[in-house]
Amino acid sequence: MKKHMLLISNMIIILSIVAGFTVIVYKDTKSYQQLAEKHLENIINLADIDISNHIENSMNKPVMVSKTMANDEFLKSWLSKEPESALNDAYLEHLYSYLKAYQVKYDYTTVFCVSAQTGNYYYQDGLNKTISKYDGHDVWYYNFIASGHEYDLQVDTNEANNNNLAVFVNFRVEGDDGRLLGVIGVGLQASFIEDTIRSYEKDYGLSVYIVNLGGAENSFTGDTDIFVSQDNLSAYTGINEEIEMKKSGMSEMQWFTSDGERKCLITKYDETLGWYLVLEMETNSISSSFQERMKSNILFMLVSLTVCIAVITTVFANYNKRMVTMENTDELTGLPNRKLFSKQYLAFIRKHREQKKTLFMLDIDHFKEVNDMHGHMFGNVVLAMVAAELRSATSTYGIAARWGGDEFIGILAAEPEESRLILRQFMEALKSGKKDDGYSATVSIGIIEINEKFGMEHMIKKADEVLYCSKENGRDQITFGKPE
């Protein structure tokens, strides 16, 4: 019956899991068309927040560093005296050390300074060039100065670093009288931002673009995978309709249909950076993720079912085993109880059919007085001690059990004399184990050789009679008897 209960319980739990999973998948599938766009909006909004925060945190620091340098009295003083000291190596070295310190501290690619009076372009490793209106690469400087902006951010090639693409922060340096002294700033590898954005693209399953409208025009007119011009944005997104670009500072969500595919765009202007952040996501990414989720859910269900079956089977098996143990074990002594001994008796007789066997019963001498004098807690300790010694003495030869109260019973696969020796050693071990107040437990024992033609009840009755003789004759002794 217990096996059937285990099977039924397993089946009920498994069917419940399967039924619940099926209902969830069915509802998911039915509501997918209605929820897909809303789900996509939630994802792209979350991505917008994460990416915007990361870009702002990444770029705010270079902006603040550039601002700090632009307001540094050392730099203002140096630029004011630069024309007459441009050939003084020691004087130049002060600037190089200054720029180098910022470059090393913040691990920027370039820290530069352009003098408004001489046009000299310095960076942390020396003099790079003297800018000129006739040099196409230098147009950034003149456009920035003409814009009147305090600072801007530009994506341009870095002549001081093998013309690699970089993001520059340009900051005006002005004297106390408002006179332009020059431009100072830092350059970071464009990959510094692009690599991070690509990781977000992968995590969220979308495309991200940055449109730099705040920076002055420069010689670099191309695009990268991330930094694109406003004119080329449609080509990258595949959207032919007009994409609204508002400078509200708030995220603007727009839906488009391109080549039969619904696309969601978020555009957001960052006034501090002068950049538009554009996030694009297609519904097929939702479909793909939905399918992947279905596969993972099915796999999860199968794994869960396997784990559930294993766990439930183990729990029920352990529970049944524990229940059987509790039902058949004396809680105080840990020995088999009367019920279990009755089962073990017949199995023991069959197992040792060819050997002589003895049955013994014992009880603790004057146990009532022990309880009255020392209390029941002490009495329980004595019972446990007797049980432990009895188990130790008989475990090699047979079985011992608690019969009830202070009575114990056991069966040994041994001849009467050998049984006497075993139990005599047990009695001596008890006497040597003194307790509080010098108490030493003694027991009275009755032993009877088992005759298999008699049933267990008869043998136990005879053993009990022999035990009574030991008690009548003064206790603390072993008495033999016959089954007839």
C-alpha positions as CSV (number, residue, x, y, z in Angstrom):
1,M,0.0,0.0,0.0
2,K,2.9,2.4,0.8
3,K,4.5,1.7,-2.6
4,H,1.2,2.5,-4.2
5,M,0.9,5.7,-2.2
6,L,4.4,6.7,-3.3
7,L,3.5,6.1,-7.0
8,I,0.2,7.9,-6.7
9,S,1.8,10.9,-5.0
10,N,4.5,11.1,-7.6
11,M,1.9,10.9,-10.4
12,I,-0.2,13.6,-8.8
13,I,2.7,16.0,-8.4
14,I,4.1,15.3,-11.9
15,L,0.6,15.8,-13.5
16,S,0.2,19.0,-11.5
17,I,3.5,20.3,-12.8
18,V,2.8,19.3,-16.4
19,A,-0.8,20.7,-16.2
20,G,0.4,24.0,-14.7
21,F,3.2,24.4,-17.3
22,T,0.8,23.6,-20.1
23,V,-1.7,26.2,-19.0
24,I,1.1,28.8,-18.6
25,V,2.5,28.1,-22.1
26,Y,-1.0,28.2,-23.6
27,K,-1.8,31.6,-22.1
28,D,1.6,32.8,-23.0
29,T,1.1,31.8,-26.6
30,K,-2.5,33.3,-26.8
31,S,-1.5,36.6,-25.3
32,Y,1.9,36.9,-27.1
33,Q,0.6,39.0,-30.1
34,Q,-1.0,41.5,-27.7
35,L,1.9,41.7,-25.3
36,A,4.8,41.5,-27.7
37,E,5.0,45.2,-28.4
38,K,4.4,46.2,-24.7
39,H,7.1,43.8,-23.7
40,L,9.5,45.2,-26.3
41,E,8.8,48.7,-25.0
42,N,9.6,47.6,-21.5
43,I,12.9,46.1,-22.6
44,I,14.0,49.1,-24.7
45,N,13.0,51.5,-22.0
46,L,15.1,49.6,-19.5
47,A,18.0,49.5,-22.0
48,D,17.6,53.2,-22.6
49,I,18.0,53.9,-18.9
50,D,21.0,51.6,-18.5
51,I,22.8,52.8,-21.5
52,S,22.1,56.4,-21.0
53,N,23.3,56.2,-17.4
54,H,26.5,54.4,-18.4
55,I,27.4,56.8,-21.2
56,E,26.7,59.8,-19.0
57,N,28.8,58.3,-16.2
58,S,31.6,57.4,-18.6
59,M,31.7,60.8,-20.3
60,N,30.9,63.1,-17.4
61,K,34.3,62.4,-15.8
62,P,36.3,63.4,-18.9
63,V,34.2,66.6,-19.1
64,M,34.8,67.4,-15.5
65,V,38.6,66.7,-15.8
66,S,38.8,69.0,-18.9
67,K,36.8,71.7,-17.0
68,T,39.2,71.4,-14.0
69,M,42.2,71.8,-16.3
70,A,40.6,74.7,-18.1
71,N,40.1,76.6,-14.8
72,D,43.6,75.7,-13.5
73,E,45.5,78.9,-12.7
74,F,48.8,77.2,-13.6
75,L,47.5,76.5,-17.1
76,K,46.1,80.0,-17.6
77,S,49.4,81.5,-16.5
78,W,51.4,79.2,-18.7
79,L,49.4,80.0,-21.8
80,S,49.6,83.7,-21.1
81,K,53.4,83.5,-21.2
82,E,53.7,80.8,-23.8
83,P,54.5,83.0,-26.9
84,E,57.8,84.4,-25.3
85,S,58.7,81.0,-23.7
86,A,57.9,78.7,-26.6
87,L,61.6,77.9,-27.1
88,N,62.3,77.4,-23.5
89,D,62.6,73.6,-23.0
90,A,62.3,73.8,-19.2
91,Y,59.1,75.9,-19.6
92,L,57.6,73.5,-22.1
93,E,58.5,70.6,-19.8
94,H,56.3,72.0,-17.1
95,L,53.3,71.7,-19.5
96,Y,54.2,68.3,-20.7
97,S,54.5,67.0,-17.1
98,Y,51.2,68.6,-16.3
99,L,49.4,67.0,-19.3
100,K,51.2,63.7,-18.7
101,A,50.0,63.5,-15.0
102,Y,46.4,63.7,-16.1
103,Q,46.9,61.3,-18.9
104,V,48.5,58.7,-16.6
105,K,46.1,59.3,-13.7
106,Y,42.9,58.8,-15.8
107,D,44.4,56.5,-18.5
108,Y,43.3,58.7,-21.3
109,T,44.7,58.2,-24.8
110,T,45.6,61.9,-25.2
111,V,45.6,65.0,-23.0
112,F,46.2,68.0,-25.3
113,C,46.4,71.8,-25.1
114,V,46.2,74.3,-28.0
115,S,47.5,77.8,-27.6
116,A,45.3,80.5,-29.0
117,Q,48.3,82.9,-29.4
118,T,50.7,80.6,-31.3
119,G,48.5,77.8,-32.5
120,N,50.8,75.2,-31.0
121,Y,49.2,71.9,-30.4
122,Y,50.8,70.3,-27.3
123,Y,50.1,66.9,-25.9
124,Q,51.5,64.8,-23.0
125,D,54.5,63.6,-25.1
126,G,55.5,67.0,-26.6
127,L,54.6,69.3,-29.4
128,N,52.4,67.7,-32.0
129,K,52.0,70.5,-34.6
130,T,51.1,74.1,-35.1
131,I,47.5,74.3,-36.3
132,S,46.5,76.1,-39.4
133,K,43.4,77.3,-41.1
134,Y,44.7,75.7,-44.3
135,D,45.1,72.2,-42.6
136,G,41.8,70.3,-43.2
137,H,42.2,68.4,-40.0
138,D,42.4,71.5,-37.9
139,V,38.9,72.7,-38.9
140,W,37.6,71.3,-35.6
141,Y,39.5,74.0,-33.6
142,Y,38.2,77.0,-35.6
143,N,34.7,75.7,-35.7
144,F,34.7,75.1,-32.0
145,I,36.0,78.6,-31.2
146,A,33.5,80.1,-33.6
147,S,30.6,78.2,-31.9
148,G,31.1,80.2,-28.6
149,H,30.4,77.0,-26.6
150,E,32.3,76.4,-23.4
151,Y,33.0,72.9,-24.4
152,D,31.9,70.2,-26.8
153,L,32.5,66.5,-27.7
154,Q,33.7,65.4,-31.1
155,V,34.4,62.1,-32.8
156,D,37.6,62.6,-34.8
157,T,40.8,61.0,-35.9
158,N,43.7,61.5,-33.4
159,E,46.8,62.7,-35.1
160,A,48.7,62.3,-31.9
161,N,47.8,58.6,-31.8
162,N,48.3,57.2,-35.4
163,N,45.0,58.8,-36.6
164,N,42.9,56.3,-34.6
165,L,39.3,57.3,-34.1
166,A,38.8,59.0,-30.7
167,V,36.2,60.9,-28.8
168,F,37.5,64.3,-27.8
169,V,36.4,66.6,-25.1
170,N,37.3,70.2,-26.0
171,F,37.2,73.0,-23.4
172,R,37.8,76.7,-23.8
173,V,40.5,78.3,-21.6
174,E,39.9,81.9,-20.9
175,G,41.8,84.5,-18.9
176,D,40.3,86.5,-16.0
177,D,39.4,89.2,-18.5
178,G,37.6,86.7,-20.8
179,R,40.3,86.7,-23.4
180,L,40.7,83.3,-25.2
181,L,43.9,81.6,-24.1
182,G,43.4,78.3,-25.9
183,V,41.6,74.9,-25.8
184,I,42.4,72.0,-23.6
185,G,40.9,68.6,-23.4
186,V,41.2,64.8,-23.5
187,G,40.9,62.1,-26.1
188,L,39.5,58.6,-25.5
189,Q,39.6,55.7,-27.9
190,A,36.1,55.5,-29.5
191,S,36.2,51.8,-28.7
192,F,36.1,52.8,-25.0
193,I,32.4,53.6,-25.5
194,E,31.7,51.3,-28.5
195,D,32.7,48.1,-26.7
196,T,30.5,48.8,-23.8
197,I,27.5,49.6,-26.0
198,R,28.1,46.4,-28.0
199,S,27.8,44.4,-24.8
200,Y,24.5,46.2,-24.1
201,E,23.3,45.4,-27.6
202,K,24.1,41.7,-27.0
203,D,22.4,41.7,-23.6
204,Y,19.2,43.4,-24.7
205,G,19.1,42.2,-28.3
206,L,18.9,45.7,-29.9
207,S,21.0,48.2,-31.9
208,V,22.4,51.4,-30.5
209,Y,23.5,54.5,-32.3
210,I,25.0,57.8,-31.2
211,V,24.3,60.9,-33.3
212,N,26.7,63.7,-32.3
213,L,25.0,67.0,-33.1
214,G,26.5,69.0,-30.3
215,G,30.1,69.0,-31.5
216,A,31.5,71.4,-34.0
217,E,32.1,70.1,-37.5
218,N,35.5,68.5,-38.1
219,S,37.4,66.7,-40.8
220,F,36.0,63.3,-40.0
221,T,32.7,62.8,-41.9
222,G,32.5,59.0,-41.7
223,D,30.5,56.7,-39.5
224,T,31.3,53.9,-37.1
225,D,29.1,51.0,-36.0
226,I,28.0,53.2,-33.1
227,F,28.7,56.9,-34.0
228,V,26.7,57.8,-37.1
229,S,25.6,61.0,-38.8
230,Q,21.9,62.1,-38.7
231,D,21.8,61.8,-42.5
232,N,22.9,58.2,-42.4
233,L,20.8,57.1,-39.5
234,S,17.9,55.8,-41.8
235,A,20.4,53.7,-43.7
236,Y,21.6,52.0,-40.5
237,T,18.1,51.4,-39.1
238,G,16.4,50.5,-42.4
239,I,13.7,53.0,-41.7
240,N,12.6,55.2,-44.6
241,E,10.2,57.3,-42.7
242,E,11.3,60.5,-40.9
243,I,12.8,59.8,-37.5
244,E,11.9,62.6,-35.1
245,M,14.9,64.0,-33.1
246,K,13.7,66.3,-30.3
247,K,15.9,68.1,-27.8
248,S,13.5,67.7,-25.0
249,G,15.8,65.6,-22.9
250,M,13.0,63.0,-22.6
251,S,13.0,59.6,-24.2
252,E,10.8,59.6,-27.3
253,M,9.4,56.3,-28.4
254,Q,8.4,55.7,-32.1
255,W,7.0,52.7,-34.0
256,F,7.8,52.0,-37.6
257,T,7.1,49.2,-40.1
258,S,10.0,48.3,-42.4
259,D,10.0,45.4,-44.8
260,G,7.0,43.9,-43.0
261,E,8.7,44.0,-39.7
262,R,7.7,46.2,-36.7
263,K,10.5,48.2,-35.2
264,C,10.6,50.3,-32.1
265,L,12.9,53.3,-31.7
266,I,13.8,55.4,-28.7
267,T,15.6,58.7,-29.3
268,K,16.9,60.7,-26.4
269,Y,19.0,63.9,-26.4
270,D,21.7,64.4,-23.7
271,E,22.2,68.1,-23.4
272,T,25.4,67.7,-21.4
273,L,27.1,65.6,-24.1
274,G,25.3,67.1,-27.1
275,W,24.5,63.5,-28.3
276,Y,21.4,61.8,-29.4
277,L,21.1,58.2,-28.2
278,V,19.1,56.1,-30.6
279,L,18.0,52.5,-29.6
280,E,16.4,50.3,-32.2
281,M,14.7,46.9,-31.6
282,E,12.8,44.6,-33.9
283,T,9.9,42.3,-32.9
284,N,11.7,39.3,-34.4
285,S,14.1,39.6,-31.4
286,I,11.1,39.1,-29.2
287,S,10.0,36.1,-31.3
288,S,13.4,34.6,-31.1
289,S,13.7,35.2,-27.3
290,F,10.2,33.8,-26.9
291,Q,11.1,30.6,-28.8
292,E,14.3,30.3,-26.8
293,R,12.3,30.8,-23.6
294,M,9.9,28.1,-24.7
295,K,12.8,25.7,-25.2
296,S,14.4,26.6,-21.9
297,N,11.0,26.3,-20.2
298,I,10.6,22.8,-21.6
299,L,14.1,21.8,-20.6
300,F,13.5,23.3,-17.2
301,M,10.3,21.4,-16.9
302,L,12.0,18.1,-17.8
303,V,14.8,18.8,-15.4
304,S,12.3,19.9,-12.7
305,L,10.3,16.7,-13.2
306,T,13.4,14.6,-12.9
307,V,14.5,16.4,-9.8
308,C,11.0,16.3,-8.3
309,I,10.7,12.6,-8.9
310,A,14.1,11.9,-7.4
311,V,13.4,14.2,-4.4
312,I,9.9,13.0,-3.7
313,T,10.9,9.3,-4.0
314,T,13.9,9.9,-1.7
315,V,11.7,11.9,0.8
316,F,8.9,9.3,0.8
317,A,11.4,6.4,1.0
318,N,13.3,8.1,3.9
319,Y,10.0,9.0,5.6
320,N,8.7,5.4,5.3
321,K,12.0,4.1,6.6
322,R,11.9,6.5,9.5
323,M,8.4,5.6,10.2
324,V,9.2,1.9,10.2
325,T,12.2,2.7,12.5
326,M,10.1,4.7,14.9
327,E,7.4,2.1,14.9
328,N,9.8,-0.7,15.7
329,T,12.5,1.0,17.9
330,D,12.3,1.9,21.5
331,E,12.8,5.7,21.7
332,L,14.7,5.7,25.0
333,T,17.2,2.9,24.4
334,G,17.4,2.7,20.6
335,L,16.8,-1.1,20.9
336,P,14.2,-2.9,18.9
337,N,10.8,-2.9,20.7
338,R,8.5,-5.8,21.4
339,K,6.8,-5.5,18.0
340,L,10.0,-5.7,16.0
341,F,11.5,-8.4,18.2
342,S,8.5,-10.6,17.5
343,K,9.2,-10.3,13.8
344,Q,12.9,-10.8,14.2
345,Y,12.5,-13.9,16.3
346,L,11.1,-16.1,13.6
347,A,13.6,-14.8,11.0
348,F,16.5,-15.5,13.5
349,I,15.2,-19.0,14.1
350,R,15.1,-19.7,10.4
351,K,18.5,-18.2,9.7
352,H,20.3,-20.2,12.5
353,R,18.3,-23.4,12.1
354,E,21.4,-25.6,12.3
355,Q,22.7,-24.0,15.5
356,K,21.7,-24.1,19.1
357,K,19.9,-21.0,20.3
358,T,19.0,-19.5,23.6
359,L,16.4,-17.0,24.7
360,F,17.0,-14.8,27.6
361,M,15.0,-12.3,29.6
362,L,16.3,-9.9,32.2
363,D,15.2,-7.0,34.3
364,I,17.0,-4.4,36.4
365,D,17.2,-5.2,40.1
366,H,15.3,-2.9,42.4
367,F,14.6,-0.5,39.6
368,K,11.5,0.9,41.3
369,E,13.6,2.0,44.2
370,V,16.1,3.6,41.8
371,N,13.3,5.7,40.4
372,D,11.9,6.6,43.8
373,M,15.3,7.5,45.2
374,H,17.0,9.2,42.2
375,G,14.0,10.2,40.0
376,H,12.8,9.1,36.6
377,M,15.5,11.1,34.7
378,F,18.2,9.0,36.5
379,G,16.1,5.9,35.9
380,N,16.1,6.7,32.1
381,V,19.9,7.1,32.2
382,V,20.2,3.6,33.8
383,L,17.9,2.1,31.2
384,A,19.9,3.6,28.4
385,M,23.2,2.4,30.0
386,V,21.9,-1.1,30.4
387,A,20.6,-1.1,26.8
388,A,24.0,0.1,25.5
389,E,25.9,-2.6,27.4
390,L,23.5,-5.2,26.3
391,R,23.7,-4.2,22.7
392,S,27.5,-4.3,22.9
393,A,27.6,-7.7,24.5
394,T,25.1,-9.5,22.3
395,S,25.4,-7.8,18.8
396,T,27.9,-10.3,17.6
397,Y,25.8,-13.3,18.6
398,G,22.2,-12.3,18.3
399,I,19.4,-9.7,19.0
400,A,18.5,-7.8,22.1
401,A,15.3,-5.7,22.6
402,R,13.4,-3.8,25.2
403,W,10.4,-5.8,26.3
404,G,8.8,-3.2,28.4
405,G,9.5,-1.2,31.6
406,D,12.9,-2.4,32.9
407,E,12.6,-5.7,31.1
408,F,14.8,-6.7,28.2
409,I,14.7,-9.8,26.0
410,G,17.2,-11.3,23.5
411,I,18.0,-14.3,21.4
412,L,21.5,-15.7,20.9
413,A,22.9,-18.1,18.4
414,A,24.9,-19.8,21.2
415,E,24.8,-22.9,23.4
416,P,23.6,-22.4,27.0
417,E,27.1,-22.2,28.5
418,E,28.3,-19.8,25.9
419,S,25.2,-17.7,26.5
420,R,26.0,-17.7,30.2
421,L,29.5,-16.4,29.6
422,I,28.3,-13.7,27.3
423,L,25.6,-12.5,29.7
424,R,28.0,-12.8,32.7
425,Q,30.4,-10.5,30.9
426,F,27.5,-8.1,30.3
427,M,26.7,-8.1,34.1
428,E,30.3,-7.4,35.0
429,A,30.4,-4.5,32.6
430,L,27.3,-3.1,34.3
431,K,28.8,-3.3,37.7
432,S,32.0,-1.5,36.6
433,G,30.0,1.4,35.2
434,K,29.1,3.2,38.4
435,K,26.7,6.2,38.3
436,D,26.0,9.0,40.7
437,D,25.9,8.2,44.5
438,G,28.0,5.1,43.7
439,Y,25.0,3.3,42.1
440,S,26.0,0.3,40.1
441,A,23.3,-1.5,38.1
442,T,22.7,-5.2,38.6
443,V,20.3,-7.4,36.7
444,S,18.5,-10.8,37.1
445,I,18.6,-13.0,34.0
446,G,16.7,-16.1,32.9
447,I,18.0,-18.2,30.1
448,I,16.3,-21.0,28.2
449,E,17.5,-23.1,25.3
450,I,15.1,-22.8,22.4
451,N,13.2,-25.8,21.2
452,E,11.8,-25.1,17.8
453,K,8.8,-27.3,18.3
454,F,7.5,-24.7,20.7
455,G,6.2,-21.3,19.6
456,M,7.6,-17.9,20.6
457,E,4.9,-17.2,23.2
458,H,5.7,-20.5,24.9
459,M,9.4,-19.8,25.0
460,I,9.0,-16.3,26.3
461,K,6.7,-17.5,29.0
462,K,9.2,-20.1,30.1
463,A,12.1,-17.6,30.0
464,D,10.0,-15.2,32.2
465,E,9.4,-18.0,34.7
466,V,13.2,-18.7,34.9
467,L,13.8,-14.9,35.3
468,Y,11.4,-14.9,38.2
469,C,13.5,-17.7,39.8
470,S,16.6,-15.5,39.6
471,K,14.8,-12.7,41.4
472,E,13.3,-15.1,44.0
473,N,16.8,-16.5,44.7
474,G,18.4,-13.1,45.5
475,R,18.8,-11.3,42.2
476,D,22.0,-10.4,40.4
477,Q,22.3,-13.9,39.0
478,I,21.6,-16.1,35.9
479,T,19.2,-19.0,36.0
480,F,18.8,-21.7,33.4
481,G,15.5,-23.4,32.5
482,K,14.0,-25.9,30.1
483,P,11.2,-25.1,27.6
484,E,9.1,-28.2,28.6
